[in-house]
Amino acid sequence: MSHNVSVPATPGLKVKSEAIAKSKTLALLEIVLVYAAIQGIGILWRSTEIVQWEKQNLGWSYTGMVFFVGIPALVLWLTRRNWADYGVSLAQSPTNLDIGLKAFLVSLIPYVFGMGGVYLLKLNINKIGGVFMALISLISLAVMIWVMNRQKPVKSGRRNLISILLMLLVPIVVALAMGKLSVVIVSTVVWQFVLSGFGEEFVVRGYMQSRLNQAFGRPMRLFGIQFGAGLFIASLVFGLFHAFNTFDAAVGLSSLAWGWALWTFVGGLFFGVIREKTGTLLAPGIAHGLPDAVGEALAKVFGLSLM
């Protein structure tokens, strides 16, 4: 004779499951609210005369980036969280400087071959050109994973630090030699490296990706890199940020750059895996800020547009 005996669910497991689900929901809600606040305040602020003056005289809005970085920074400060848990740390800085510099070199793959193809084929970067750039960026992602898996500890970062400073000076020296040095050129180097590079890395890879990792965990491991849903969600948000590159109600622009968004989604994965591998924002900040600073500044010197 067989007996069907129902086994009651363990109360402890049910409570734990509910707590995990609540933690994930709260993390996602927090990210959505911060994202909405950044976008909402950004759209309103871009229509002010202050931003128009900044763009006209400096080329970029410094106050806009203060709001962009300041909102998640305020969240961390008000909730008294450990900043190191969000990547704000100089731990293993010599090695991470080395990784950041190597990542800069690897990131030149989409800039040289991708942008070269976009210009030669006359592709729209906001449409099919963005898809082309995304495919090229996947190659740089694979190369960077290979590089990091062969990385050895570095004792001193002095040489790499000097190399980074010299590269930041390249567009300024070129502009000076061509008689085109201006406040906008210098401002582009500073804004792109410090505020755009490290600023965006703090917001997306530092705050968002880390916050999501806390809630969702990092259960997956591939090619020596531990990661989870946070890597993909943060990269998606990064892409959405750049979809608004062609949206500015102040000057009548209302389209979204979906091609640019796809490219930067893959770029987000590139910076995200570096963040996961190194544990801080130093390497992804360099990888993000250095090519943008040098590339954008040189583009302005030669009268080119990356959009």
HURA-V86604 format. One line per field, one symbol per residue. ss: DSSP state (H for helix, E for strand, L for the rest). phi: phi as a letter, one per 40 degrees, with the letter a starting at -180 (. if undefined). psi: psi as a letter, one per 20 degrees, with the letter a starting at -180 (. if undefined). A space follows every 10 residues. Layout:
ss=???
phi=???
psi=???
This chain:
ss=LLLLLLLLLL HHHHHHHHHH HHHHHHHHHH HHHHHHHHHH HHHHHLLLHH HHHHHHHLLL LHHHHHHHHH HHHHHHHHLL LLHHHHLLLL LLHHHHHHHH HHHHHHHHHH HHHHHHHHHH LLLLLLLHHH HHHHHHHHHH HHHHHHHHLL LLLLLLLHHH HHHHHHHHHH HHHHHHHLLL LLHHHHHHHH HHHHHHHHHH HHHHHHHHHH HHHHHHLLLE EELLEEELHH HHHHHHHHHH HHHHHHEEHH HLEELLLHHH HHHHHHHHHH HHHHHHHHLL LHHHHHHHHH HHHHHHHHHH HLLLLLL
phi=.bbcbccccc dccccccccc cccccccccc cccccccccc cccccccccc ccccccbbga cccccccdcc cccccccccf cccccbgcab dfcdcccccc ccccccccdc cccccccccc cfccccbccc cccccccccc cccccccccb cbdbcbbccc cccccccccd ccccccccgb cacccccccc cccccccccc cccccccccc ccccccgbcc bafgbcaacd cccccccdcc dccccbbadc bgcbcbcccc ccdcccdccd ccccccccgb cccccccccc cccccccccc ccgbbcc
psi=pqpoopoqpp hghgggghhg hhggghgggg gggggggggg hggghiirhg ghgghhhihq ohhghggghh ghhhghghjl rohhikinqk pkhgghgggg ghhgghiigh gghghghggg ilqohidhhh gghgghhhgh ggghggghij pqqphpjggh ggggghhhig hggghghjkj prhhgghggg ggggggfhgh hggghfgggg ghhhgiamiq ppkjpprahh ghghhghggh gihjhjonhh jjpjqpnhgh ggghghhhhg hghgghghir igghgghghg hgggggghhh gjkrpi.
